[in-house]
Amino acid sequence: MESFTSSLNTNYVSETEFGTYTGSINTFTSSVNTYTSSNDGRVSSLESKTGSYATTGSNSFIGTENITG
């Protein structure tokens, strides 16, 4: 048992180092959330403009389609 316990690695990070690391992860996560939130607004805006056009529902055209304008 003594040879086993003496071979264990006891080099852990300090509480301060761990706090710094987790703080940087929180900052990164916050910036990702901000980016995602800003894109949600952009997608909603795009959907409100493009969602008003009629579609075939299947995107498979049968016959002749005339697109003008």
KAWOQUI-V94021 format. One record per residue. N is the residue number from 1. RES is the residue in one small letter. PHI is phi in whole degrees, 0 to 359 (none if undefined). NEAR is the number of other ideal C-beta (glycine too) atoms within 8 Angstrom. Layout:
N_RES_PHI_NEAR + N_RES_PHI_NEAR
This chain:
1_m_none_4 + 2_e_297_5 + 3_s_293_6 + 4_f_290_7 + 5_t_293_7 + 6_s_286_6 + 7_s_270_5 + 8_l_289_6 + 9_n_278_3 + 10_t_248_4 + 11_n_270_3 + 12_y_260_4 + 13_v_285_5 + 14_s_284_6 + 15_e_298_5 + 16_t_294_6 + 17_e_297_8 + 18_f_295_9 + 19_g_297_8 + 20_t_296_8 + 21_y_297_9 + 22_t_293_8 + 23_g_297_8 + 24_s_291_8 + 25_i_294_8 + 26_n_297_8 + 27_t_296_8 + 28_f_298_8 + 29_t_299_8 + 30_s_297_8 + 31_s_291_8 + 32_v_294_8 + 33_n_297_8 + 34_t_296_8 + 35_y_298_8 + 36_t_297_8 + 37_s_297_8 + 38_s_293_8 + 39_n_287_8 + 40_d_302_8 + 41_g_295_8 + 42_r_294_8 + 43_v_294_8 + 44_s_300_8 + 45_s_296_8 + 46_l_296_8 + 47_e_297_8 + 48_s_292_8 + 49_k_273_7 + 50_t_269_7 + 51_g_287_6 + 52_s_271_5 + 53_y_272_5 + 54_a_288_2 + 55_t_232_5 + 56_t_281_6 + 57_g_89_4 + 58_s_245_4 + 59_n_63_6 + 60_s_250_5 + 61_f_269_6 + 62_i_240_3 + 63_g_94_4 + 64_t_253_3 + 65_e_248_5 + 66_n_248_4 + 67_i_246_4 + 68_t_233_3 + 69_g_89_2
